[in-house]
Amino acid sequence: MTSNTAQVSGGHGRPEDRIVETFDPTAMQAVGARPPLRTYLKDLWGSRHFILYDARVRLAVSQDHTLLGKAWIVLNPLLLGFTFYVIFGLLLRTGRGIDNFVAFIVLGLTMFMYSSRSVVSVSRSMTSAKALVRGFMFPRAALTLSIVVRDAMTQLYALGVILVFLLIVPPLEPISWTWLLLIPVFVLQTIFNWGLGMLLAPAVHRIPDVSNILSFFMRLWMYASGIFYDPSRFVSDERVLALFHFNPLYQVLYISRDLVLRAQVPSWSSWAVLVTASLGILIIGFLVFWRNEESYADER
Amino acid sequence: MRMNARHDDVASHAPDASGLSAERANCAPAPGDGAPAPAREPGAGPAVVIDHVSMIYNVTSTGGGDEVPVSAPVRWARRALGRPPIVQNLAVHDVTLAVHQGEFVGFIGRNGSGKSTLMNIVAGQMNPTSGRVYSVDTPVKLGVNVSLVPALSGEKNIRLGCLAQGMHPRRVDEILPELVEVAALGKAIHWPMKAYSSGMAARLRFAVATATDPHILILDEALSTGDAQFRERGQARMAQIREQAGCVLFVSHSMAEVREMCTRVVWLDQGDMLMDGDPETVTEEYERFMKQLAAGNNLAAHKRKFELMDRLVRTELREMHA
């Protein structure tokens, strides 16, 4: 019906055969085109079974090249805690005026490294997961979410190990009901990681060099978030303290240390900073990622 | 609708001068004079439309003198950083095609002729430099380099692949035994995929890709690594897809396979379309061309190439909106 041969005058002044095909571009989908936001969200929701299964099996095989296998998911955070116990608990015996300095560092590092690891891996996902994208029908945000879920599962193991570590390695921390409030902190931090990772992913895909800069930036951010010190002891300038206050990752460390080490619930303003930053970054990051959906298929 | 917008000169049959397009015209249902066209019926419109697609790769080259001219400071900076100059590789040059439901189109050509690039573009894995691809359904591509998770067992990879194609977990549970049987891997189905031979992996991928009954299936030398049994089974499965009003785009270097399976063949050479017609004519012409090249008759072969390009029955697209 639509395929036919027609006589059309060619450019060389002689008749030339052509096949005229008629099609309705609005009735077909443009391959690789970015769907509208609602469809995109719906498709993302449709990918939930894949996301959960993918995250689970990838976590399960992530240490398959080692002898001890899955045990490393638990051993990694344990060895991290042990390192600082040996240095600060046994060798230096210094606390710089902080009660239980080992717990202070180990908990802070566990929380911060979750973000730095997850943000970097999500932002690199469009480049690193090329092979997976083949034969994949979901919005590419599903891929970032799968990585976030896998990192979150790893972090749950790490948190569990660290809390047990604090209970059995001296000086012992008394268990408290406030530990339960780590769950919302963990959820908000995960949302923050996903949002920031998606915000950076288009840039990392376009200019791979950004990924190298990002590693440096995350390290700078780590030292600026009070990993090894309590900023209120060193800084008296209100403006610098405000910088710490509005740093969402500093708030993650501050809140979790309050909950675990001091058994107290931090002020509402700390929670407000964390909630606002997480949800804000998620919305901005998601929109930026969605707007660049078509660019991830560009050849680099 | 479609009928009203049809051009008058299209309705009447023009004689086929070259004979190449005779097969093409027969593929689509013949137009009955004045009979109203069913708009959305299978076979009514093309299933895949490749609209003036071109692809240029920017690659670094360590020599050849064909560099893209850049300004002097950029050139100095690249030299200082030890970055080789960039050359452009025109992999696909202005290809326009319409593939109809029920068609089984073979793509042939020398290495580096742009077949795989074109397939990647149709599958949406790569954006063309210019042009667009339209399709009635999401194309599913099965290629040689599709990697699932190497550390995962075959069975789990099937499950993952099915979920990645949007299948519901319950449905996966239902058809998993059937897919395991299609893959016919015996107890190797429980081994990690990194322990598979390329043929075994191809079987598994084939089982995954055809699990969803895709309407548009793209095969990039997917059967070439398999043995005779697998090829037979694969061909049967593809015939089935075609019967279900689907279409298959098929890249192969085996002319016997192309002749046996395809209803239409497109010959690409260095990104240009040379022929588009019935399998017998195109594969014969291609084999003659390859023989000339092998015998060192490069001039004769190139002359033939330009003759063919000149004679090519090109596709002209007309958009219309329902």
Interface residues (C-beta under 8 A of the other chain):
Chain A: M1 T2 S3 N4 T5 A6 Q7 V8 P15 D17 R18 I19 V20 E21 T22 F23 D24 P25 T26 A27 M28 Q29 A30 V31 G32 G46 S47 H49 F50 Y53 D54 V57 R58 V61 D64 H65 A131 L132 V133 R134 G135 F136 M137 F138 E294 S295 A297 D298 E299
Chain B: R2 A5 R6 H7 D9 V10 A11 H13 A14 D16 A17 S18 S21 R24 A25 C27 A28 P29 P31 A37 R40 G43 A44 G45 P46 V49 Y57 A98 H100 I121 V122 A123 G124 Q125 M126 N127 R132 V133 Y134 S135 V136 D137 T138 P139 V140 K141 L142 G143 N145 V146 S147 V149 A151 L152 K156 R159 L160 G161 L163 A164 Q165 G166 H168 P169 P192 V208 A209 V313 R314 T315 E316 L317 R318 E319 M320 H321 A322
